[in-house]
Structure formats: structure tokens, C-alpha cells
Amino acid sequence: MRKLQGNPWAVLVTLCLGFFMVLLDTTIVNIAIPSLTADLGASFDEILWIVNAYTLVFAALLLVGSRLGDVLGRRSMLITGVLVFTVASLLCGLAQTSEQLIGARALQGVGGMLLLPQTLALITMVFPREKRGTAFGVWSGVAGLAPVAGPIVGGVLVDNASWRWIFYVNVPIGLAVLALAVLVIPATPRIGRSIDPLGALLSTAGLTAVIYALIEGERYDWGRINAVFSIPLLLGAGLLLLALFVADQWWRRDRNPLLPLGLFAGRDFSVMAFVTTAVLFSVAALLLPLTLYLQSVLDLSPLQAGLVLAPPSIVQLLIAPFAGKLADRVGGKFILFGGLVLFATGFGILAATAEADSSRLSLMPGLLVAGVGMGAVFAPMNTLAMRGVTVQMAGAASGVISLARQFGSVLGGAAVGALLQAQLSSRIVVAASDRAGEVPPGVRDGFVAAMRSIADGSASFSPLAALARLGIPEAQRAQVSALAAEVFGRSFTEALRPTLLLPIATLVVAALLCLLLSNRDAVPAAPERPGTEDATEPATAVQQVR
């Protein structure tokens, strides 16, 4: 095992296992919602918090987690994060009430925020510059696979065991990562002597308010939450706190700030932070409506929908290391540009081919093109973001990029959810009114009301559930169910096409911004003697890649 100590590839395997576990839990819970409702008696509000408590804590504390890695050592924080996440997963599985599960999910978020920022920083440290593209390609491929694997793994576990096993499965993985981390990850230097408490408070409070508002905004129709708080108030307060945070970091710029603003002095890092946000925004803006389309329009089970999404994720996993290796050799700027164009093209093919009665096979061309594009995007995206980052800045840079990923995902889900609801609302009521004459006179008003309840968000994306909810007699419900499914399917598909224009436009803007990146793409040959690296290279004591 001593030969594996500090071996970059062994370190990479350990890091990939750890963050695969963390990212898997962003989606694995969704498929267990019916079981959670039945077993714990969870209300709708409690279910939302079981799903979102993890994301909220995880994203809001990422900057703090990255700084803790600088101050206390990245290896130590990664091990601590894995330990906390593993214990929290066990507590999730043992939970007997919704409140216990929500608390354990929040604790999972604490573990995730300690673990994830350390991964990019450690890759930057242990891999020489000419090998980082390949390493980031592997990292990116696994990162793309994990969220799609969540519904598949969750479906198998829920169908064959119980919802508790979607959390128990993390325990053996966590223990394996702990053992590997102790054995193969080298000790890392500590940078800085303390954390900025005011900066940590301002950033956490600001991000919590903004992310909470984005997650819950559609649920409250972007209006009032209660007598005191509203979504616009939370957004405004969060943005104000973040502005104060930036001012505090500028004032403390020479005294161990939580976020060194010097990171953004370089054009490349600033561009890549935006591109990362835009790409993850677009991924979320595709997955949400596409998942609803597969399950609510094509009537696939969550497991079947996950299997439809698996091929592009597998393609991404296969393409990403090669894209990263090519970026090492010829530079990543134009590989990233081409990947973004392919990614947007795949979205366009999906928008053009999706119909209310599409077969799963007919969706594959668009999905596979998007998968190739994603594979060509994520590896050079991380390489370009971390290029030129010194060892002193690696932890902070990793925290910013990790936060950009999470914030982009949350923002994409919120934006496309609101847009899809608006597009569907403008179509489904008109379609239902036009077709109401085809149902018996006694249920026409109920039929239109059921479709309207889907449009205004008061019912789920299920026409049959909406009909049942409004009390239409069972005998007549069977008569109108086929028409309701047809009206919903066609209306949703028509709403899907303009909705997908948002992520397509976002990817096009991101591709154009890539042209602003500097041309210093080609990586020089590795130095023959230690100590000859340039000033941007981390000084590490780990062995070179074999």
C-alpha cells in the first residue's frame, strides 16, 4: 500500500468514489417519495424538505468548506466530510419520523460541503499540469453519471428492499472511501491560520436566503410565504448580504479572506466561473422538463425514465477522459467551444423530435448528441477553470467552481420550472376547452377544471390524478381519462419546445464567451527536474503520474 500513497490515479479513484456518493444523493431520494409518504406519513411540505434540506445546506456552505480545507488541510477535511456523510446516511436510514430524516439530510449536506471542494483542489495538487485534463475528464464523467444513476439505483433498491436502503447503500461506500483516503491521499499543507468568521456568516446567510428562494419560489408563486416573509424579500435580503460579503472580502483582501477576490483578476477564471454556472443551469433546465415528459407524457416509471437517460450519461463518461487528454495536448478552449455547440445541438434535436407519442428510441439521437457534447465540455471546463491557479488559491478556486455548479443547477431548475408552468398554462386550458365537447355534458366543467389545476400548479403533472382529485365519478372518469391524457400530452409537448430554447440560448452565450479565453492552451512538457515548474504550479511532494 505504500506504493499507492500519493499515487495520483489511486487518489483520483478515491476522490471519484467519494463525490459519486455525494452527487448520487442529489437525485436518489426523488424516486422514494411515495414510499416515504406511506411509511413516515410525511406531508407535502415535509417531503419537499426531505428532498431540499440536503441541497440547501450543501450549496450554502461550499465556500466555508473550501476554506476549511485550506486552514485545516484538504486531506483532513475530505476524511471528515466522508465520515460525517456516512454517519448521516446511516441516520437517514434509521429515521422514524419526517423530522429526523430532514435533520439527517441536512447533516448529509454538511458532509457533502466538506468533501466536494477538496476534490478539485486535490486533483490540482497531485497531478502534474500535463495530466490534469485527463484527470478532470474522469472526474467530470463520474460527476455526470452520478445524478442520472440516482433514479436507477434508487428504483432497484426501493423495488427490492425499502426506501431505507437508498441511504444504507452509502455506508459501505463511505467506509471504503475512508480506508482508501487514509491509505493513498498524501498529507496536504495548511494555508492560512484562521477562517474569516464574518465572511463565513455573510456568505452562508446570503446563499441560504437566495437558494431557499430559488428552490421554493415556484411553490409560493414567487409571492408571499407568510405574514412576514416573501420570496422577493428573501431574494433581496440574500443579494444584499452577498454584496456585503464581497465588500468584506475586498476589505480583508490581505488578511486571509474567505474568498480571495484576486481569483477573479484573471479573465480566464471569471469566464469559466460563468460558463460552469451556465452549463449546469442548462443541464438542470433539460433534466427537469425531460424527466416530467418521460414520466407524465410517455407514462414511463421512474426506473424506465432513468434508463432512457442512462445512454447519454454513459457516452459522456466514455468521451470525457479522451476530451481531457486531448485538451492536455492541444488545449481546451476550442474543445470546450465545440462541446457547447454539440450540447446545444442535442437540445435542439430533442425539442424538434419530442412528440406526445414518441418512442424511447426516437429520443436517442438528440440525447446521444447532447451526451457527446457534455463529455467534450466538462473535462476542459474544469481544466481551464483551474489552470493558472496557485496552490494558495486552489481550495478557494475549487469552492467557487463547486458553488457555481450547485448554484447553476438550482437556478436552472427554478427558471425552467417557472417557464414551463407559464408555457403549459397558456396552452392546456385552451386545449381542454376546445375538446370539452367530446366528454359527457355532466363532467365537462370538471374536465376543464382538472386541466386548469395542472396549469396553475395546484395539481401534479398527472391528468388522471387531477381528475380524481376533483371528484369526477369513477365510471365517467374512465371515459374521459384517455382524452385528458391526450390533451395533457400534446399541451406539454408544445410547451416543452419553447422551454428548451432557454438552455439552448444559455449554451450559445457560454460558447461565445469561450472565445474570450486566452490562447495559452498548450501545456508545456513536464519539467525534468523538480523545482522547475512555473509560478502557477502547486509545489507538491507527491510522485509523478506513471
Residue pairs with C-beta under 8 A, 6 or more apart in sequence:
1 183
1 184
4 10
4 183
4 184
5 183
5 184
5 186
6 126
6 184
6 185
6 186
6 541
6 542
6 543
7 184
7 542
7 543
7 546
8 126
8 127
8 131
8 135
8 542
8 543
8 544
8 545
9 545
9 546
10 180
10 184
11 122
11 123
11 126
11 184
11 185
11 186
11 542
12 123
12 126
12 127
12 135
12 138
12 139
13 180
14 177
14 180
14 181
14 184
14 185
15 78
15 118
15 119
15 122
15 123
15 139
16 138
16 139
16 142
17 173
17 176
17 177
17 180
18 78
18 81
18 82
18 115
18 119
18 177
18 181
19 115
19 116
19 119
19 139
19 142
19 143
19 146
20 142
20 145
20 146
20 173
21 85
21 170
21 173
21 174
21 177
22 58
22 85
22 111
22 112
22 115
22 116
23 143
23 146
23 147
24 146
24 147
24 149
24 150
24 153
24 170
25 54
25 89
25 108
25 112
25 150
25 170
26 54
26 55
26 146
26 147
26 150
27 147
27 148
27 150
27 151
27 154
28 150
28 151
28 153
28 154
28 166
29 36
29 50
29 51
29 54
29 105
29 150
29 154
29 166
30 51
30 150
30 151
30 154
30 302
31 150
31 151
31 154
31 155
31 158
31 166
31 302
31 303
31 306
32 154
32 158
32 163
32 166
33 47
33 51
35 158
35 162
35 163
36 42
36 47
36 50
36 98
36 101
36 163
37 47
39 162
39 163
40 46
40 95
40 96
40 97
40 98
40 101
41 98
42 50
42 98
42 101
43 98
46 98
46 99
46 102
48 216
48 219
49 98
49 102
49 105
50 98
50 101
50 102
50 105
52 215
52 216
53 102
53 103
53 105
53 106
53 109
54 105
54 106
54 108
54 109
54 112
55 109
55 211
55 215
55 406
55 410
56 106
56 109
56 208
56 211
56 212
56 215
57 106
57 108
57 109
57 110
57 113
58 108
58 109
58 112
58 113
58 116
58 406
59 113
59 207
59 211
59 403
59 406
59 407
59 410
60 113
60 204
60 207
60 208
60 211
61 109
61 110
61 113
61 204
62 113
62 116
62 117
62 399
62 402
62 403
62 406
63 200
63 203
63 204
63 207
63 258
63 259
63 399
63 400
63 403
64 113
64 195
64 200
64 203
64 204
64 258
65 77
65 81
65 113
65 114
65 115
65 116
65 117
65 118
65 399
66 117
66 118
66 121
66 395
66 396
66 398
66 399
66 400
66 402
67 192
67 195
67 196
67 200
67 258
67 259
67 395
67 396
67 399
68 77
68 114
68 195
69 77
69 78
69 114
69 117
69 118
69 121
69 188
69 395
69 398
70 190
70 191
70 192
70 395
70 396
71 190
71 191
71 192
71 193
71 194
71 195
72 190
73 187
73 188
73 189
73 190
74 118
74 121
74 122
74 125
74 188
74 395
75 118
75 122
75 181
75 185
75 186
75 187
75 188
77 114
77 115
77 118
78 114
78 115
78 118
78 119
78 122
78 181
78 185
79 178
79 181
79 182
79 185
80 114
81 111
81 112
81 113
81 114
81 115
81 116
81 118
82 111
82 115
82 174
82 177
82 178
82 181
83 111
83 174
83 178
84 107
84 110
84 111
84 114
85 108
85 111
85 112
85 115
85 170
85 174
86 111
86 170
86 171
86 174
86 175
86 178
87 107
87 111
88 104
88 105
88 107
88 108
88 110
88 111
89 104
89 108
89 167
89 168
89 170
89 171
89 174
90 167
90 168
90 171
91 100
91 103
91 104
91 107
92 101
92 104
92 105
92 108
92 164
92 167
93 164
93 165
93 167
93 168
93 171
94 164
95 101
95 104
116 402
117 395
117 398
117 399
117 402
118 395
118 398
119 139
119 398
120 139
120 382
120 386
120 394
120 397
120 398
120 401
120 402
121 394
121 395
121 397
121 398
122 185
122 188
123 132
123 135
123 136
123 139
123 386
124 132
124 386
124 389
124 391
124 394
124 397
124 398
124 538
125 188
125 391
125 394
125 538
125 540
125 542
126 186
126 540
126 542
127 135
127 545
128 526
128 544
128 545
129 387
129 523
129 524
129 526
129 533
129 537
130 328
130 523
130 524
130 525
130 526
131 328
131 545
132 324
132 328
132 383
132 386
133 323
133 324
133 325
133 326
133 327
133 328
133 332
133 379
133 380
133 383
133 523
134 321
134 324
134 325
134 328
134 379
135 324
136 324
136 378
136 379
136 380
136 382
136 383
136 386
137 320
137 321
137 322
137 323
137 324
137 325
137 327
137 378
137 379
138 320
138 321
138 324
139 379
139 382
140 316
140 320
140 324
140 375
140 378
140 379
140 381
140 382
141 316
141 317
141 318
141 319
141 320
141 321
141 375
141 378
141 379
142 317
143 378
144 313
144 316
144 317
144 320
144 374
144 375
144 378
145 313
145 314
145 316
145 317
147 287
148 306
148 309
148 310
148 313
149 306
149 310
149 313
150 306
151 302
151 303
151 305
151 306
151 309
152 303
152 306
152 307
152 310
153 166
153 169
154 166
154 302
155 301
155 302
155 303
155 306
156 303
157 163
157 165
157 166
157 169
158 165
158 166
159 303
186 540
186 541
186 542
189 391
191 391
191 392
191 395
192 256
193 256
194 256
195 256
195 258
196 248
196 249
196 252
196 256
196 257
196 258
198 248
199 245
199 248
199 249
199 252
199 257
199 258
199 259
200 258
202 241
202 242
202 244
202 245
202 248
203 242
203 245
203 258
203 259
205 238
205 241
206 238
206 239
206 240
206 241
206 242
206 244
206 245
207 238
207 242
207 403
207 407
208 238
209 234
209 235
209 237
209 238
209 241
210 234
210 235
210 238
210 239
210 242
211 238
211 407
211 410
212 234
213 231
213 234
213 235
213 238
214 235
214 410
214 411
214 413
214 414
215 410
215 413
215 414
216 225
216 231
217 231
217 414
217 418
218 414
218 417
218 418
218 421
218 457
220 230
220 231
221 457
222 231
222 232
222 418
223 230
223 231
223 232
224 230
224 231
225 231
225 234
245 259
246 261
248 257
249 257
249 258
249 259
249 260
249 261
250 261
253 260
253 261
253 262
258 396
259 396
259 399
259 400
260 393
260 396
262 393
263 269
263 389
263 393
263 396
263 397
263 400
264 270
264 273
266 388
267 516
267 517
267 518
268 384
268 385
268 387
268 388
268 517
268 518
269 385
269 388
269 389
269 397
271 513
271 514
271 516
271 517
272 381
272 384
272 385
272 401
272 517
273 385
273 400
273 401
273 404
274 404
274 510
274 513
275 336
275 340
275 381
275 510
275 513
275 514
276 381
276 385
276 401
276 404
276 405
276 408
277 404
277 405
277 407
277 408
277 411
278 408
278 506
278 507
278 509
278 510
279 340
279 343
279 377
279 378
279 381
279 408
279 507
279 510
280 404
280 405
280 406
280 407
280 408
280 409
280 412
281 408
281 409
281 411
281 412
281 415
281 503
281 506
282 343
282 347
282 412
282 503
282 504
282 506
282 507
282 510
283 374
283 408
283 409
283 412
283 503
284 408
284 409
284 410
284 411
284 412
284 413
284 416
285 412
285 413
285 415
285 416
285 499
285 500
285 502
285 503
285 506
286 347
286 350
286 370
286 500
286 503
287 309
288 412
288 413
288 416
288 417
288 420
289 416
289 420
289 496
289 499
289 500
290 309
290 350
291 305
291 309
292 420
292 461
292 492
293 354
293 492
293 493
293 496
294 300
294 304
294 305
294 308
294 309
295 301
295 302
295 305
295 461
296 461
296 462
296 488
296 492
297 356
297 488
297 489
297 492
297 493
298 358
298 360
299 485
300 308
300 360
308 360
308 363
308 367
309 367
311 364
311 367
311 368
311 371
312 346
312 367
312 368
312 370
312 371
312 374
313 371
314 371
315 368
315 371
315 372
315 375
316 371
316 372
316 374
316 375
316 378
317 375
318 375
319 371
319 372
319 374
319 375
319 376
320 374
320 375
320 376
320 378
320 379
321 379
322 375
323 335
323 339
323 375
323 376
323 377
323 378
323 379
323 380
324 379
324 380
324 383
326 335
327 335
327 336
327 379
327 380
327 383
327 521
328 383
328 523
329 522
329 523
330 521
330 522
331 519
331 521
331 522
331 523
332 379
332 380
332 381
332 383
332 384
332 521
333 380
333 384
333 514
333 517
333 519
333 521
334 514
335 376
335 380
336 376
336 377
336 380
336 381
336 384
336 514
336 517
337 511
337 514
337 515
338 376
339 372
339 373
339 374
339 375
339 376
339 377
339 380
340 373
340 377
340 507
340 508
340 510
340 511
340 514
341 373
341 507
341 511
342 369
342 370
342 372
342 373
342 376
343 370
343 373
343 374
343 377
343 507
344 373
344 503
344 504
344 507
344 508
344 511
345 369
345 370
345 373
346 366
346 367
346 368
346 369
346 370
346 371
346 372
346 373
347 366
347 370
347 500
347 503
347 504
347 507
348 366
348 500
348 504
349 365
349 366
349 369
349 370
350 363
350 366
350 367
350 370
350 500
351 366
351 496
351 497
351 500
351 501
351 504
352 366
352 497
353 362
353 363
353 365
353 366
354 363
354 493
354 496
354 497
355 362
355 493
356 486
356 489
356 490
356 492
356 493
357 489
382 401
384 517
385 397
385 401
386 394
386 397
386 398
386 401
387 536
388 536
389 397
389 536
390 535
390 536
390 538
391 538
391 539
391 540
394 538
412 503
415 502
416 499
416 502
416 503
419 498
419 499
419 502
420 495
420 496
420 499
421 455
421 457
423 494
423 495
423 496
423 498
423 499
424 454
424 455
424 491
424 492
424 495
425 455
425 456
426 495
427 491
427 494
427 495
428 451
428 452
428 454
428 455
428 487
428 488
428 491
428 492
428 495
429 448
429 451
429 452
429 455
431 451
431 487
431 490
431 491
432 447
432 448
432 450
432 451
432 452
432 487
433 448
435 483
435 486
435 487
436 444
436 447
436 448
437 444
438 483
439 447
439 476
439 479
439 480
439 483
440 476
440 479
440 480
442 476
443 472
443 473
443 476
443 479
443 480
446 467
446 470
446 471
446 472
447 467
447 472
447 480
447 483
447 484
449 470
450 459
450 463
450 466
450 467
450 469
450 470
450 472
450 484
451 463
451 466
451 484
451 487
451 488
453 459
453 466
453 469
453 470
454 460
454 461
454 462
454 463
454 466
454 488
459 465
459 466
459 469
460 466
461 488
461 492
463 481
463 484
463 485
463 487
463 488
464 477
464 481
464 484
464 485
466 484
467 477
467 480
467 481
467 484
468 477
472 480
526 544
527 533
533 539
